[in-house]
Amino acid sequence: MAAQALLEGDAHSVEEVPRPAGFGSSETPCRVFRRRLGVAPARFRTSGTAPG
């Protein structure tokens, strides 16, 4: 997932990630992250991994 790759780096803030990753709004990646990885984008960035 492009957003995941962008969050693994530090070139973009969590707020900047949706557009380069192809999302139209910041709400969509939050839903996708929670559904696929079980964690919000900001939590993923601080932990570096998805739970489980």
ABEGO torsion letter per residue (X at the ends): XAAAAAAABAABBAAAAAAAAGBABAAAAAAAAAAAAGBBAAAAAAAGBBBX
